[in-house]
Amino acid sequence: MDDTKKKTLEFLSPVEIAKGKIQYAQAIKAGNWIFATGHMATDFKQGLSPEVHNPRLPRSGKPKNEKETDFIFNRLKSLLSSAGSGMSNVVRVDQYYTTWKAVDPYHVGRKAAFGDYIPPSTSILQKGLLINNADIEVEMIAVVPSEDFSVEAINPPEIDAPASSGYAPAVRAGDFIFVAGMMATSGKGRNECIPPEARPVPGYLWRGKQIKLETEYIIKHRLEPALRASGSSLGNIVKAQVYMRDIEDFPAFREVWNKYFPENPPVTTLIPTATPGFAISEAAIEITVLALADGGKTKKEIIKHDVFTGYEDQTVAIRAGDLLFITGLMAADENGLAPGCEIDPRQPYFGSSAQCQMEHILNNAEKICQAAGTSLKNVVRIQQFHTDLNEFYPAYQSWQNCLPGQALPFSAVEVPAPLPIPGCTILTDLWVYAP
């Protein structure tokens, strides 16, 4: 462990999971930030905790998904408390579910955990999680408040959060603005829907493309008002995660995105979802962003590097204050899947594509970190999107080869195959501390 990491990262309640000796960081404190990633209702020994699901009494007590939620948030509360923070200082929550039926019970438990303030939220349906029978995974970002770094909820009148979930559309902490996952919706309560201007013309096959119309609507009618009310603007977005249920929509989405960000676009990760993938079953896309305040002390720094991202005109990384955001990485070059990562069908058992892919990704991530003046040893948030979760363990071996013995703040969810680059089966989204 190097001296820089000792000074900057505090690992909160690291654990070793099961026989695979997985080193997991339940949370990491980095400066005034707290990152808690990949939380499920597990006891780290038996998979899903017996407190949550007793197969002999499966319908005893609260609904299973509500018990999952209570278990997760009780743990998260304890982690935040140990770092000198609390639920009122959470600035973002991301949720992945394996079934839409888990969402309403989850909202009941989340409301009980947070009370009147629920931070910006993004809820996505995906194919699978790392724990069998787990339906919910939660990622959380919080701050340790100080005089000039506290949480302010922003509630623009133009934007309504769904009454069932009741989260703040945006929050500001210092110069950082976190915006909830936005879909192309209008209206309140039972009248919330995708409006006509975000839909193709009814009855026509080629008068409007759904992904382009929804993207345009989200940017103009959801993101811009949220940012404006928070003292920011589109030009100061530094990080975006974009979820789409059809990878064939990725190029058309990027046409619209690049129209609004023609130069140095935000660091953007494009992530496939299950179908349906969102609260509105017919929705094609949901976007969540992080921005900086206009005129604030914290400025964004574009990190240039020749690492191949798979997309034209993609910003590789942005440093904003003490955080480095790296674009979604796959193991690829200009010819597709990285050399050496394709398994020879004549000798399929003499290699691991997943381990090779992750090694390639981590090598590129380290190059980006070095260009930004930090190190991958300072990683604080790891999100891995696998088309097959059976590849998680060999991918983890590459992490341990890169950072031996270090507890990792990881999440891994299964997404539909294929990824945008044929042969690639792992997509990563990394945040790194850069003091």
NORTAFEN-V987832 format. One record per pair of residues at least 4 apart in sequence whose C-alpha atoms are under 6 Angstrom apart, sorted by the first residue. I is the first residue (numbers start at 1). J is the second residue. Records with the same first field share a line. If there is no record, write none. Layout:
I->J ; J
This chain:
5->9
8->30
9->29 ; 30
10->28 ; 29
11->28
12->27 ; 28
13->26
14->24 ; 25 ; 26
15->23 ; 24
16->21 ; 22 ; 23
17->21 ; 22 ; 44
18->45
23->407
24->407 ; 408
25->407 ; 408 ; 409
26->36
27->35 ; 36
28->34 ; 35
29->33 ; 34
32->143 ; 144
33->143
34->141 ; 142 ; 143
35->141
36->139 ; 140
37->139 ; 409 ; 410 ; 411
38->138 ; 139 ; 410 ; 411
39->137 ; 138
40->137
41->48 ; 68 ; 71 ; 72
42->47 ; 48 ; 49
43->49
47->131
50->54
52->67 ; 68
54->58
65->102 ; 105
66->105 ; 106 ; 109
69->106 ; 109
70->74 ; 109
73->77
80->85 ; 86
81->85 ; 86
85->144
89->142 ; 143 ; 151
90->141 ; 142
91->119 ; 141 ; 142
92->119 ; 120 ; 140 ; 141
93->121 ; 139 ; 140
94->121 ; 122 ; 138 ; 139
95->123 ; 137 ; 138
96->124 ; 125 ; 136 ; 137
97->125 ; 126 ; 135 ; 136
98->125 ; 126 ; 127 ; 128 ; 135
107->111 ; 165
111->115
114->118
118->167
119->167 ; 168
120->167 ; 168 ; 169 ; 170 ; 180
121->180
122->180 ; 181
124->277 ; 278
125->274 ; 277
126->273 ; 274 ; 415
127->414 ; 415
128->413 ; 414
129->413
145->149 ; 150
149->173 ; 174
150->173
151->172 ; 173
152->171 ; 172
153->171
154->170 ; 171
156->229
161->166
162->166
169->179 ; 180
170->178 ; 179 ; 180
171->177 ; 178
172->176 ; 177
175->292 ; 293 ; 296
176->291 ; 292
177->290 ; 291 ; 292
178->290
179->289
180->288
181->286 ; 287 ; 288
182->286 ; 287
183->286
184->194 ; 214 ; 217 ; 218
185->193 ; 194
186->192 ; 193
187->191 ; 192
188->192
198->213 ; 214
199->210
200->207 ; 208 ; 209 ; 210
201->207
211->215
212->253
217->221
218->222
219->223
220->224
224->228
227->232 ; 233
228->232 ; 233
231->293
232->293 ; 294
236->291 ; 292
237->266 ; 290 ; 291
238->266 ; 267 ; 290 ; 291
239->266 ; 267 ; 289 ; 290
240->268 ; 288 ; 289
241->268 ; 269 ; 287 ; 288
242->270 ; 286 ; 287
243->271 ; 272 ; 285 ; 286
244->272 ; 273 ; 284 ; 285
245->272 ; 273 ; 274 ; 275 ; 284
254->258
258->262
261->265
267->315 ; 317 ; 327
268->327
269->327 ; 328
273->277 ; 415
276->281
298->321
299->320
300->319 ; 320
301->318 ; 319
302->318
303->317 ; 318
308->333
309->329
316->327
317->325 ; 326 ; 327
318->324 ; 325
319->323 ; 324
322->433 ; 434 ; 435
323->432 ; 433 ; 434
324->431 ; 432
325->431
326->430
328->428 ; 429
329->427 ; 428
330->427
331->338 ; 357 ; 360 ; 361
332->336 ; 337 ; 338
333->338
337->423 ; 424
341->353 ; 356
343->348
344->348
353->357
354->391 ; 395
355->394 ; 395 ; 398
358->395
359->398
366->376
369->374 ; 375
370->374 ; 375
374->434
378->432 ; 433
379->431 ; 432
380->431 ; 432
381->409 ; 430 ; 431
382->409 ; 410 ; 430
383->410 ; 411 ; 428 ; 429
384->412 ; 427 ; 428
385->412 ; 413 ; 414 ; 426 ; 427
386->414 ; 415 ; 425 ; 426
387->414 ; 415 ; 416 ; 417 ; 425
389->414
399->403
400->404
